[in-house]
Amino acid sequence: MVRLLPVPAWKLLAAELAPPALIWSIYLFSAGVTLLGCAAPRGALAGTLLAGCGPVLSAWMALLAMLITLWYPDAQDRLQRLLAGLILM
């Protein structure tokens, strides 16, 4: 993360976290709604969990990935992005 303008740190963090968390939230929510709509065995339980808990879990995972990325101060370190990506999977 590079700070070019005098922007508060929480806005930079929100701008970094929002896109991946939103994309995963939309995916998990739509998968949950699809499971609720089909007649799969135990689909109601799995669909409710995916649609309800999935977006919250993806937001927490994105936050954890950002914290791991910020833990290593060297911006050129490729390991920090690899670890963050593995956590997000």
C-alpha positions as CSV (number, residue, x, y, z in Angstrom):
1,M,0.0,0.0,0.0
2,V,1.4,3.4,-1.0
3,R,0.1,6.6,0.5
4,L,0.3,9.3,-2.1
5,L,-2.3,11.6,-0.7
6,P,-3.1,12.6,2.9
7,V,-5.9,10.0,3.2
8,P,-6.8,8.5,6.6
9,A,-5.5,5.0,7.1
10,W,-9.0,3.5,7.7
11,K,-10.1,4.7,4.2
12,L,-7.1,3.0,2.6
13,L,-7.8,-0.2,4.5
14,A,-11.5,0.0,3.4
15,A,-10.5,0.5,-0.2
16,E,-8.2,-2.5,-0.1
17,L,-10.7,-4.8,1.7
18,A,-13.9,-3.9,0.0
19,P,-13.4,-5.4,-3.5
20,P,-12.4,-8.9,-2.6
21,A,-14.8,-9.1,0.3
22,L,-17.7,-7.9,-1.9
23,I,-16.9,-10.3,-4.7
24,W,-16.7,-13.3,-2.3
25,S,-19.9,-12.1,-0.5
26,I,-21.8,-11.9,-3.7
27,Y,-20.6,-15.4,-4.7
28,L,-21.4,-17.0,-1.4
29,F,-24.8,-15.3,-1.2
30,S,-25.8,-16.4,-4.7
31,A,-24.7,-19.9,-4.0
32,G,-26.8,-20.0,-0.8
33,V,-29.8,-18.7,-2.6
34,T,-29.3,-21.3,-5.4
35,L,-29.2,-24.1,-2.8
36,L,-32.3,-22.7,-1.1
37,G,-34.1,-22.8,-4.5
38,C,-33.2,-26.4,-5.4
39,A,-34.4,-29.6,-3.8
40,A,-31.1,-30.8,-2.6
41,P,-30.9,-32.9,0.6
42,R,-30.1,-30.5,3.5
43,G,-30.1,-27.7,0.9
44,A,-32.1,-25.4,3.2
45,L,-29.5,-25.6,6.0
46,A,-26.5,-25.2,3.7
47,G,-28.2,-22.4,1.7
48,T,-29.1,-20.5,4.8
49,L,-25.5,-20.8,6.2
50,L,-24.0,-19.8,2.9
51,A,-26.3,-16.8,2.4
52,G,-26.2,-15.7,6.0
53,C,-22.8,-16.5,7.3
54,G,-20.8,-16.6,4.1
55,P,-20.6,-12.8,3.5
56,V,-19.6,-12.2,7.2
57,L,-16.9,-15.0,6.9
58,S,-15.5,-13.6,3.7
59,A,-15.3,-10.1,5.2
60,W,-13.3,-11.5,8.2
61,M,-11.1,-13.5,5.9
62,A,-10.3,-10.4,3.8
63,L,-9.5,-8.5,7.0
64,L,-7.2,-11.3,8.1
65,A,-5.5,-11.3,4.7
66,M,-4.9,-7.6,5.0
67,L,-3.5,-7.9,8.5
68,I,-1.1,-10.6,7.3
69,T,-0.1,-8.3,4.4
70,L,0.5,-5.4,6.7
71,W,2.4,-7.5,9.2
72,Y,5.4,-7.7,6.9
73,P,6.6,-4.1,6.3
74,D,8.7,-4.9,3.2
75,A,6.5,-3.9,0.2
76,Q,8.6,-6.0,-2.3
77,D,8.1,-9.2,-0.4
78,R,6.2,-11.6,-2.5
79,L,5.5,-13.9,0.4
80,Q,3.1,-11.5,2.0
81,R,0.8,-11.5,-1.0
82,L,1.1,-15.3,-1.3
83,L,0.2,-15.8,2.4
84,A,-2.7,-13.3,2.1
85,G,-4.0,-15.1,-1.0
86,L,-3.8,-18.5,0.7
87,I,-5.7,-17.2,3.7
88,L,-8.4,-15.8,1.4
89,M,-8.9,-19.2,-0.3
